[in-house]
């Protein structure tokens, strides 16, 4: 015990300034007053941590989840949710702590109904029981939970509402909870806007890259199917879709057929068809405006066009301007995915329009090239006919006139051989003129298919067969006879490859006197006695069905000569 020495007090002990009982009371009071301050400091720290957590992410999908989780932890709530204002699908980002599954389902249903009804409000709502909410249609324990709802604003407009239901300790949400969650909602609005801007920038960059790639591909003379494939892949990447497809109209324009598809299961929808009448793709094709639906059932399209996925949202945009739509570009998402928004629809529509312009320019360039090719072919054909053939014919006539003047037989024979060679050359030139005068659309016709078939057989024979074609094969031979003739030629060349052991083969195709004739010769082994003739009987049957004839012989000089001839219709 402390002693106090004072001459006036005569050395008596003095009691402490504050009695022990009073000191305990002061310490208790100080603890009581410091408690809220310390609690406030902890709450401020938690709020700052939540704001940093929410603002540190730019992923549009994860930002709402972080907002809900941070708000739930900050207010010590049992569960939290974020609903989108005006979203017909009732989008909800949900998190909970020890809440039964049936209660979560009831909460989701109730909160979505509130958002669709516009009952979220423009100000924070703090209630002792959820049943007090206007229009609440919940049930059971959900209705008895405490509730705190705070709007989230983005650029002054309500983006959605942050809902907290029930405290972990069973208490009510207080003013401090409301203030902290409202502050977090302000930070959440900034975070959502930043994520939106980041996503828009990324989407715009993808769009510019895809547009540049499509345009460059077309200007570099890449084939239109490759460009359409690039368009489908870019559309799927730009929108985050699961399957993208390009549909073009059939000749009668009553159906749209998938010509290009992109996605993990794109092979499942090759050549699937959609009716123009009564389908979403048909409406876009007819009207020329993009349409997006949140449910695949609203698209009125067969499930085959979705590529084997369980489709949900669908976005269809026209390829081309209204009145000149060339087809439609369709993107599907899995069921349960977020629907396509207006920004994605506008971006994809603009991309498809730019691609349509590029395709139009490419087709115009191809038409100009075809026109130049036709002019060149016509000029070459005229030169061959008016100059080359006339000169050769004149030389041949002159040689014919002097045959009788040659006294030695050897000279006469050689002269006649030269005349025959000139006649053969004239026939080859005339055949070339017929080919040059054929329309460009027939370049994939009988003449070119015969050339391709002979070229293909040359790799298997080890030498290239000679080929001679006379007459207007592409103009005068109908499709049925052309197909049968190609089958006969294929069988004849195959027999030479497998059995003849030949070192030379000649193919002569001719149209003359309303008759088509195919002659194939080789210098091989010939047809052995008693050999199999099932393939030859098949060729004979093909000729008989068309009213023609078939002959295969082994000439005295060796080898085989096959002749297949049918009449042409008038």
C-alpha positions as CSV (number, residue, x, y, z in Angstrom):
1,X,0.0,0.0,0.0
2,X,1.3,3.4,-1.0
3,X,2.1,5.9,1.8
4,X,1.5,9.6,1.6
5,X,3.8,11.8,3.8
6,X,2.4,15.2,4.7
7,X,3.7,17.3,7.6
8,X,0.2,18.6,8.2
9,X,-1.2,15.1,8.5
10,X,1.3,14.0,11.1
11,X,2.5,11.0,9.1
12,X,-1.0,9.3,8.7
13,X,-1.7,7.0,5.7
14,X,-3.9,8.4,2.9
15,X,-6.5,6.2,1.0
16,X,-6.3,5.8,-2.8
17,X,-7.9,8.4,-5.1
18,X,-10.3,5.7,-6.6
19,X,-11.6,2.9,-4.5
20,X,-11.1,-0.6,-5.8
21,X,-14.8,-1.2,-6.4
22,X,-15.1,2.0,-8.4
23,X,-12.1,1.1,-10.6
24,X,-13.8,-2.2,-11.6
25,X,-16.9,-0.3,-12.6
26,X,-14.9,2.1,-14.7
27,X,-13.0,-0.7,-16.5
28,X,-16.3,-2.5,-17.2
29,X,-17.8,0.6,-18.6
30,X,-14.8,1.2,-20.8
31,X,-15.0,-2.4,-22.1
32,X,-18.7,-1.8,-22.9
33,X,-18.0,1.4,-24.8
34,X,-15.0,0.0,-26.6
35,X,-16.9,-3.1,-27.8
36,X,-19.0,-1.3,-30.4
37,X,-16.0,0.6,-31.6
38,X,-14.0,-2.6,-32.0
39,X,-17.0,-4.3,-33.7
40,X,-17.4,-1.3,-36.0
41,X,-13.7,-1.6,-36.9
42,X,-14.2,-5.3,-37.7
43,X,-17.2,-4.5,-39.8
44,X,-15.3,-1.8,-41.7
45,X,-12.5,-4.1,-42.3
46,X,-14.9,-6.8,-43.5
47,X,-16.6,-4.3,-45.8
48,X,-13.3,-3.1,-47.3
49,X,-12.3,-6.7,-47.9
50,X,-15.7,-7.4,-49.5
51,X,-15.4,-4.3,-51.8
52,X,-11.9,-5.4,-52.8
53,X,-13.1,-8.9,-53.5
54,X,-16.0,-7.8,-55.7
55,X,-14.0,-5.2,-57.6
56,X,-11.0,-7.5,-58.3
57,X,-12.7,-9.6,-60.9
58,X,-13.8,-8.8,-64.5
59,X,-15.4,-12.0,-65.5
60,X,-19.1,-11.3,-66.2
61,X,-20.1,-14.8,-65.0
62,X,-18.1,-14.8,-61.7
63,X,-18.8,-11.2,-60.6
64,X,-22.4,-11.8,-59.6
65,X,-21.4,-14.9,-57.7
66,X,-18.7,-13.0,-55.8
67,X,-21.2,-10.2,-55.0
68,X,-23.6,-12.6,-53.4
69,X,-21.0,-14.5,-51.5
70,X,-19.4,-11.3,-50.1
71,X,-22.8,-9.9,-49.1
72,X,-23.7,-13.1,-47.3
73,X,-20.5,-13.2,-45.3
74,X,-20.6,-9.5,-44.6
75,X,-24.2,-9.6,-43.1
76,X,-23.8,-13.1,-41.6
77,X,-26.8,-14.2,-43.6
78,X,-28.0,-17.8,-44.1
79,X,-28.4,-17.3,-47.8
80,X,-28.2,-14.7,-50.5
81,X,-29.3,-14.2,-54.1
82,X,-29.0,-11.7,-56.9
83,X,-31.8,-11.3,-59.4
84,X,-31.7,-9.4,-62.7
85,X,-34.3,-6.6,-63.1
86,X,-36.7,-7.2,-66.0
87,X,-35.2,-10.6,-66.8
88,X,-38.1,-12.9,-67.9
89,X,-36.0,-16.0,-67.3
90,X,-35.6,-15.1,-63.6
91,X,-31.8,-15.3,-63.6
92,X,-30.6,-16.0,-60.0
93,X,-27.1,-16.3,-58.6
94,X,-27.5,-18.1,-55.3
95,X,-25.4,-19.0,-52.3
96,X,-26.4,-20.4,-48.9
97,X,-25.1,-21.7,-45.6
98,X,-26.7,-24.8,-44.2
99,X,-30.1,-24.3,-45.9
100,X,-32.2,-27.3,-46.9
101,X,-32.5,-27.9,-50.7
102,X,-36.3,-27.6,-50.7
103,X,-36.0,-24.2,-48.9
104,X,-33.5,-23.0,-51.5
105,X,-35.9,-24.0,-54.3
106,X,-38.7,-22.1,-52.6
107,X,-36.5,-19.0,-52.2
108,X,-35.5,-19.0,-55.8
109,X,-39.1,-19.3,-57.0
110,X,-40.2,-16.5,-54.6
111,X,-37.4,-14.1,-55.5
112,X,-37.8,-14.6,-59.2
113,X,-41.5,-14.0,-58.9
114,X,-40.8,-10.8,-56.9
115,X,-38.3,-9.6,-59.6
116,X,-40.7,-10.3,-62.4
117,X,-43.4,-8.5,-60.6
118,X,-41.2,-5.5,-60.1
119,X,-41.6,-5.6,-56.3
120,X,-37.8,-5.3,-55.6
121,X,-38.1,-1.5,-55.1
122,X,-35.7,1.3,-55.6
123,X,-34.7,1.5,-52.0
124,X,-33.3,-1.0,-49.5
125,X,-36.1,-3.1,-47.8
126,X,-35.5,-4.6,-44.4
127,X,-38.3,-6.8,-42.9
128,X,-38.6,-9.1,-39.9
129,X,-40.3,-11.8,-42.1
130,X,-40.4,-12.4,-45.8
131,X,-44.1,-12.9,-45.8
132,X,-44.4,-9.1,-45.4
133,X,-43.1,-8.6,-48.9
134,X,-45.8,-7.5,-51.4
135,X,-46.8,-10.3,-53.6
136,X,-44.7,-12.9,-51.7
137,X,-45.9,-16.4,-52.5
138,X,-43.4,-18.4,-50.5
139,X,-44.2,-21.1,-48.0
140,X,-42.9,-22.8,-44.8
141,X,-39.8,-21.6,-43.1
142,X,-39.0,-19.3,-46.0
143,X,-41.8,-17.0,-45.0
144,X,-40.6,-16.6,-41.5
145,X,-37.0,-15.7,-42.3
146,X,-35.7,-12.1,-41.8
147,X,-35.2,-10.3,-45.1
148,X,-32.9,-7.6,-46.5
149,X,-33.1,-6.4,-50.1
150,X,-30.9,-3.8,-51.7
151,X,-31.0,-2.5,-55.3
152,X,-27.8,-2.6,-57.4
153,X,-27.6,0.3,-59.7
154,X,-25.4,0.5,-62.8
155,X,-25.2,4.0,-64.4
156,X,-28.2,5.2,-62.5
157,X,-30.4,2.3,-63.6
158,X,-31.4,-0.7,-61.4
159,X,-29.5,-3.7,-62.7
160,X,-31.0,-6.1,-60.1
161,X,-31.5,-6.7,-56.5
162,X,-29.3,-8.3,-53.8
163,X,-31.4,-10.3,-51.4
164,X,-30.3,-11.7,-48.0
165,X,-32.6,-14.1,-46.1
166,X,-32.2,-15.1,-42.5
167,X,-29.3,-14.4,-40.0
168,X,-27.1,-17.2,-38.9
169,X,-27.8,-16.3,-35.2
170,X,-31.5,-16.0,-35.8
171,X,-31.6,-12.3,-35.2
172,X,-33.0,-9.5,-37.4
173,X,-31.0,-7.5,-39.9
174,X,-30.2,-4.1,-38.3
175,X,-29.3,-0.7,-39.6
176,X,-25.6,-1.5,-39.7
177,X,-26.2,-4.6,-41.9
178,X,-28.3,-2.4,-44.2
179,X,-25.7,0.3,-44.4
180,X,-22.8,-2.2,-45.1
181,X,-24.8,-4.1,-47.8
182,X,-25.9,-0.9,-49.4
183,X,-22.3,0.2,-49.6
184,X,-21.3,-3.1,-51.0
185,X,-24.1,-2.8,-53.6
186,X,-22.6,0.5,-54.8
187,X,-19.3,-1.2,-55.2
188,X,-21.0,-4.1,-56.9
189,X,-22.6,-1.7,-59.5
190,X,-19.2,-0.4,-60.4
191,X,-17.8,-4.0,-60.6
192,X,-20.7,-5.1,-62.9
193,X,-20.2,-2.1,-65.1
194,X,-16.4,-2.7,-65.4
195,X,-17.1,-6.4,-66.2
196,X,-19.6,-5.2,-68.8
197,X,-17.1,-2.8,-70.4
198,X,-14.4,-5.5,-70.4
199,X,-16.7,-8.0,-72.0
200,X,-17.8,-5.5,-74.6
201,X,-14.2,-4.7,-75.4
202,X,-13.3,-8.3,-75.7
203,X,-16.4,-9.0,-77.8
204,X,-15.6,-6.0,-80.1
205,X,-12.0,-7.2,-80.5
206,X,-13.2,-10.7,-81.4
207,X,-15.7,-9.2,-83.9
208,X,-13.1,-7.0,-85.6
209,X,-10.7,-9.9,-85.8
210,X,-13.4,-12.3,-87.2
211,X,-14.6,-9.6,-89.7
212,X,-11.1,-8.9,-90.9
213,X,-10.4,-12.7,-91.2
214,X,-13.5,-13.3,-93.3
215,X,-12.9,-10.3,-95.6
216,X,-9.3,-11.2,-96.0
217,X,-10.2,-14.8,-96.8
218,X,-12.6,-13.8,-99.5
219,X,-10.3,-11.3,-101.1
220,X,-7.6,-14.0,-101.1
221,X,-9.9,-16.2,-103.2
222,X,-10.7,-18.7,-100.4
223,X,-13.7,-20.8,-101.4
224,X,-17.1,-19.7,-100.1
225,X,-17.6,-23.0,-98.1
226,X,-14.4,-22.3,-96.2
227,X,-15.6,-18.7,-95.5
228,X,-18.9,-20.0,-94.3
229,X,-17.1,-22.4,-92.0
230,X,-15.0,-19.5,-90.6
231,X,-18.2,-17.5,-90.1
232,X,-19.8,-20.3,-88.1
233,X,-16.7,-20.8,-85.9
234,X,-16.4,-17.0,-85.3
235,X,-20.1,-16.7,-84.4
236,X,-19.8,-19.4,-81.8
237,X,-16.7,-17.9,-80.3
238,X,-18.1,-14.3,-80.2
239,X,-21.3,-15.3,-78.4
240,X,-20.1,-18.2,-76.3
241,X,-22.5,-20.6,-78.0
242,X,-22.2,-24.3,-78.1
243,X,-23.3,-24.9,-81.7
244,X,-23.4,-22.6,-84.7
245,X,-24.8,-23.3,-88.1
246,X,-25.2,-21.6,-91.5
247,X,-28.5,-22.4,-93.3
248,X,-29.0,-21.7,-96.9
249,X,-32.3,-22.0,-98.9
250,X,-33.1,-24.8,-101.3
251,X,-33.9,-24.1,-104.9
252,X,-37.6,-23.9,-104.2
253,X,-36.9,-21.6,-101.1
254,X,-39.4,-23.5,-99.0
255,X,-36.7,-25.1,-96.8
256,X,-33.4,-24.1,-95.2
257,X,-30.7,-26.6,-95.2
258,X,-27.6,-26.6,-92.9
259,X,-24.5,-26.4,-95.1
260,X,-21.9,-25.6,-92.4
261,X,-21.9,-26.3,-88.7
262,X,-19.4,-25.7,-85.9
263,X,-19.2,-27.1,-82.4
264,X,-18.3,-30.3,-80.5
265,X,-21.2,-32.2,-82.0
266,X,-21.4,-30.4,-85.3
267,X,-21.2,-33.6,-87.4
268,X,-24.6,-34.6,-86.0
269,X,-26.4,-31.8,-87.9
270,X,-24.9,-32.0,-91.3
271,X,-27.6,-31.4,-94.0
272,X,-30.5,-31.1,-91.5
273,X,-33.4,-29.1,-92.9
274,X,-35.8,-26.5,-91.4
275,X,-39.0,-25.4,-93.0
276,X,-39.3,-21.7,-93.9
277,X,-42.9,-21.6,-93.1
278,X,-43.5,-21.6,-89.3
279,X,-40.0,-21.8,-88.0
280,X,-37.7,-19.2,-86.3
281,X,-35.1,-19.6,-89.0
282,X,-37.8,-19.1,-91.7
283,X,-39.1,-15.9,-90.1
284,X,-35.6,-14.4,-89.9
285,X,-35.0,-15.5,-93.5
286,X,-38.2,-13.9,-94.7
287,X,-38.1,-10.7,-92.5
288,X,-34.4,-10.0,-92.6
289,X,-34.2,-9.2,-88.9
290,X,-32.4,-11.0,-86.0
291,X,-34.5,-12.9,-83.5
292,X,-33.4,-14.3,-80.1
293,X,-35.5,-16.7,-77.9
294,X,-34.6,-18.0,-74.4
295,X,-36.2,-21.4,-75.0
296,X,-35.5,-23.7,-77.9
297,X,-39.2,-24.8,-77.9
298,X,-40.1,-21.3,-79.1
299,X,-37.9,-21.7,-82.2
300,X,-40.3,-24.3,-83.7
301,X,-37.3,-26.0,-85.3
302,X,-36.4,-29.7,-85.3
303,X,-34.1,-30.9,-82.6
304,X,-31.7,-32.3,-85.2
305,X,-30.5,-28.7,-86.0
306,X,-29.0,-28.4,-82.4
307,X,-26.3,-30.9,-82.9
308,X,-27.2,-33.4,-80.2
309,X,-27.1,-30.9,-77.3
310,X,-30.1,-30.1,-75.1
311,X,-30.7,-26.7,-76.6
312,X,-31.9,-23.7,-74.6
313,X,-31.4,-20.1,-75.9
314,X,-31.3,-19.6,-79.7
315,X,-30.1,-16.6,-81.7
316,X,-30.8,-16.4,-85.5
317,X,-29.5,-13.5,-87.7
318,X,-29.9,-13.0,-91.4
319,X,-27.0,-13.2,-93.8
320,X,-27.7,-10.1,-95.9
321,X,-30.0,-7.1,-95.8
322,X,-33.8,-7.4,-95.9
323,X,-35.0,-8.2,-99.4
324,X,-31.7,-9.8,-100.3
325,X,-31.2,-12.4,-97.5
326,X,-28.8,-15.2,-98.6
327,X,-29.4,-17.4,-95.6
328,X,-29.3,-17.4,-91.8
329,X,-26.7,-17.8,-89.1
330,X,-27.9,-19.7,-86.1
331,X,-26.2,-20.1,-82.7
332,X,-27.5,-22.4,-79.9
333,X,-26.6,-22.7,-76.2
334,X,-27.1,-25.5,-73.8
335,X,-30.3,-25.5,-71.8
336,X,-29.8,-23.5,-68.6
337,X,-27.4,-21.0,-70.1
338,X,-27.9,-17.3,-70.0
339,X,-30.0,-16.0,-72.9
340,X,-28.4,-14.0,-75.7
341,X,-28.5,-10.2,-75.0
342,X,-29.1,-7.3,-77.3
343,X,-25.4,-6.5,-77.6
344,X,-24.6,-10.1,-78.8
345,X,-27.5,-9.9,-81.3
346,X,-26.4,-6.6,-82.7
347,X,-22.8,-7.7,-83.0
348,X,-23.6,-11.0,-84.7
349,X,-26.1,-9.2,-87.0
350,X,-23.4,-6.7,-88.0
351,X,-20.9,-9.5,-88.5
352,X,-23.2,-11.5,-90.7
353,X,-24.1,-8.4,-92.8
354,X,-20.4,-7.7,-93.4
355,X,-19.7,-11.3,-94.3
356,X,-22.7,-11.2,-96.8
357,X,-21.2,-8.1,-98.4
358,X,-17.8,-9.8,-98.7
359,X,-19.5,-12.8,-100.3
360,X,-21.3,-10.6,-102.7
361,X,-18.0,-9.0,-103.8
362,X,-16.4,-12.3,-104.1
363,X,-19.2,-13.6,-106.4
364,X,-19.0,-10.4,-108.5
365,X,-15.2,-11.0,-108.9
366,X,-15.9,-14.6,-109.9
367,X,-18.5,-13.5,-112.4
368,X,-16.0,-11.1,-114.0
369,X,-13.4,-13.8,-114.1
370,X,-15.9,-16.2,-115.8
371,X,-16.8,-13.5,-118.3
372,X,-13.1,-12.9,-119.2
373,X,-12.6,-16.7,-119.5
374,X,-15.6,-16.9,-121.8
375,X,-14.2,-14.1,-124.0
376,X,-10.8,-15.8,-124.1
377,X,-12.3,-19.2,-125.0
378,X,-14.5,-17.7,-127.7
379,X,-11.4,-15.9,-129.2
380,X,-9.3,-19.1,-129.1
381,X,-12.1,-21.1,-130.7
382,X,-12.5,-18.6,-133.5
383,X,-8.8,-18.5,-134.1
384,X,-8.6,-22.3,-134.2
385,X,-11.6,-22.5,-136.5
386,X,-10.9,-19.6,-138.9
387,X,-7.1,-19.9,-139.1
388,X,-5.6,-23.1,-137.9
389,X,-8.1,-25.6,-139.2
390,X,-8.3,-23.8,-142.6
391,X,-4.6,-23.9,-143.0
392,X,-4.3,-27.5,-142.0
393,X,-7.2,-28.4,-144.3
394,X,-5.6,-26.5,-147.1
395,X,-2.3,-28.4,-146.6
396,X,-4.1,-31.7,-146.5
397,X,-6.0,-30.9,-149.7
398,X,-2.7,-29.9,-151.4
399,X,-1.0,-33.1,-150.3
400,X,-4.0,-35.2,-151.6
401,X,-3.8,-33.6,-155.0
402,X,-0.1,-34.5,-155.4
403,X,-0.4,-38.2,-154.3
404,X,-0.9,-39.3,-157.9
405,X,2.2,-37.4,-158.9
406,X,4.4,-39.4,-156.7
407,X,5.9,-42.3,-158.7
408,X,7.5,-44.4,-156.0
409,X,5.1,-46.4,-153.8
410,X,7.0,-45.7,-150.6
411,X,6.6,-42.0,-151.1
412,X,2.9,-42.4,-151.8
413,X,2.4,-44.4,-148.6
414,X,4.3,-41.8,-146.5
415,X,2.3,-39.0,-148.1
416,X,-1.0,-40.7,-147.3
417,X,0.2,-41.3,-143.8
418,X,0.9,-37.6,-143.4
419,X,-2.6,-36.7,-144.7
420,X,-4.1,-39.1,-142.2
421,X,-2.2,-37.4,-139.4
422,X,-3.4,-34.0,-140.5
423,X,-7.0,-35.3,-140.6
424,X,-6.5,-36.7,-137.1
425,X,-5.1,-33.3,-135.9
426,X,-8.1,-31.5,-137.4
427,X,-10.5,-33.8,-135.5
428,X,-8.6,-33.1,-132.3
429,X,-8.8,-29.4,-132.9
430,X,-12.5,-29.6,-133.6
431,X,-13.0,-31.5,-130.4
432,X,-11.1,-28.8,-128.6
433,X,-13.3,-26.1,-130.2
434,X,-16.4,-28.0,-129.0
435,X,-15.0,-28.0,-125.5
436,X,-14.2,-24.3,-125.6
437,X,-17.7,-23.5,-126.9
438,X,-19.4,-25.5,-124.1
439,X,-20.9,-23.4,-121.3
440,X,-18.9,-22.9,-118.1
441,X,-21.6,-24.8,-116.2
442,X,-20.7,-27.9,-118.0
443,X,-17.1,-27.9,-117.0
444,X,-18.0,-30.6,-114.5
445,X,-19.9,-32.5,-117.3
446,X,-19.2,-35.7,-119.2
447,X,-16.0,-34.4,-121.0
448,X,-14.2,-33.3,-117.8
449,X,-15.4,-36.4,-115.9
450,X,-13.9,-38.7,-118.6
451,X,-10.6,-36.8,-118.4
452,X,-10.6,-37.2,-114.6
453,X,-11.4,-40.9,-114.9
454,X,-8.6,-41.5,-117.4
455,X,-6.1,-39.4,-115.4
456,X,-7.0,-41.4,-112.2
457,X,-6.4,-44.7,-114.0
458,X,-3.0,-43.6,-115.2
459,X,-1.7,-43.7,-111.6
460,X,-2.7,-47.3,-111.3
461,X,-1.6,-48.4,-114.7
462,X,1.9,-46.8,-114.5
463,X,1.4,-45.0,-117.8
464,X,-1.1,-42.5,-119.0
465,X,-3.7,-43.8,-121.5
466,X,-4.2,-41.8,-124.7
467,X,-7.6,-40.0,-124.9
468,X,-9.5,-38.7,-127.9
469,X,-12.9,-37.1,-127.7
470,X,-14.9,-36.0,-130.7
471,X,-18.2,-34.3,-130.9
472,X,-20.3,-32.2,-128.4
473,X,-20.3,-34.6,-125.5
474,X,-21.5,-32.1,-122.9
475,X,-24.3,-30.8,-125.1
476,X,-25.8,-33.8,-126.8
477,X,-25.3,-36.7,-124.3
478,X,-28.2,-36.8,-121.7
479,X,-27.5,-37.5,-118.1
480,X,-28.6,-41.2,-118.0
481,X,-26.4,-42.2,-120.9
482,X,-23.5,-40.2,-119.5
483,X,-23.7,-42.0,-116.2
484,X,-23.8,-45.4,-117.9
485,X,-20.9,-44.5,-120.2
486,X,-18.8,-43.5,-117.2
487,X,-19.6,-46.8,-115.5
488,X,-18.5,-48.7,-118.7
489,X,-15.3,-46.7,-119.0
490,X,-14.5,-47.2,-115.3
491,X,-15.0,-51.0,-115.6
492,X,-13.0,-51.2,-118.9
493,X,-10.0,-49.3,-117.3
494,X,-10.3,-51.4,-114.2
495,X,-10.1,-54.6,-116.2
496,X,-6.9,-53.3,-117.9
497,X,-5.4,-52.5,-114.5
498,X,-6.2,-55.9,-113.0
499,X,-5.9,-58.4,-115.9
500,X,-4.4,-57.0,-119.1
501,X,-0.8,-56.4,-118.1
502,X,-0.7,-53.8,-120.9
503,X,1.8,-51.2,-121.7
504,X,-0.5,-49.0,-123.7
505,X,-4.2,-48.1,-123.7
506,X,-6.3,-45.9,-125.9
507,X,-9.7,-44.4,-125.2
508,X,-11.8,-42.9,-127.9
509,X,-15.2,-41.2,-127.1
510,X,-17.3,-39.9,-130.0
511,X,-20.6,-38.3,-130.7
512,X,-21.6,-38.6,-134.3
513,X,-24.8,-39.3,-136.3
514,X,-26.9,-39.2,-133.2
515,X,-24.9,-42.0,-131.6
516,X,-22.5,-42.2,-128.7
517,X,-19.6,-44.5,-129.0
518,X,-16.9,-45.5,-126.5
519,X,-13.9,-47.6,-127.7
520,X,-11.2,-48.8,-125.3
521,X,-8.1,-50.6,-126.6
522,X,-5.0,-52.1,-125.0
523,X,-2.0,-54.2,-126.1
524,X,-2.2,-56.6,-123.2
525,X,-2.9,-60.3,-122.8
526,X,-6.3,-60.3,-124.4
527,X,-9.3,-62.3,-123.1
528,X,-8.3,-65.8,-122.2
529,X,-10.5,-68.7,-123.2
530,X,-12.9,-69.7,-120.4
531,X,-12.2,-66.5,-118.4
532,X,-14.8,-64.9,-116.2
533,X,-17.2,-62.6,-118.2
534,X,-19.6,-61.4,-115.5
535,X,-18.3,-57.9,-115.8
536,X,-18.6,-57.9,-119.5
537,X,-22.1,-59.2,-119.4
538,X,-22.9,-56.3,-117.1
539,X,-21.6,-53.9,-119.7
540,X,-23.6,-55.6,-122.4
541,X,-26.7,-55.4,-120.3
542,X,-26.2,-51.6,-119.9
543,X,-26.0,-51.2,-123.7
544,X,-29.1,-53.3,-124.3
545,X,-31.2,-51.3,-121.8
546,X,-30.4,-48.2,-123.8
547,X,-31.0,-49.8,-127.2
548,X,-27.4,-50.0,-128.1
549,X,-24.7,-52.6,-128.7
550,X,-21.6,-54.0,-127.0
551,X,-18.6,-55.8,-128.5
552,X,-15.3,-57.0,-127.1
553,X,-12.7,-58.8,-129.3
554,X,-9.1,-59.7,-129.3
555,X,-7.6,-58.4,-132.5
556,X,-5.0,-60.3,-134.5
557,X,-2.2,-57.9,-133.4
558,X,-3.0,-58.7,-129.8
559,X,-4.6,-57.0,-126.9
560,X,-8.3,-56.2,-126.4
561,X,-10.7,-53.9,-128.2
562,X,-14.0,-53.0,-126.3
563,X,-16.7,-51.1,-128.1
564,X,-19.8,-49.7,-126.4
565,X,-22.4,-47.8,-128.5
566,X,-25.9,-46.4,-127.8
567,X,-28.2,-44.2,-129.8
568,X,-28.8,-40.6,-128.6
569,X,-32.4,-39.3,-128.3
570,X,-33.5,-36.6,-130.8
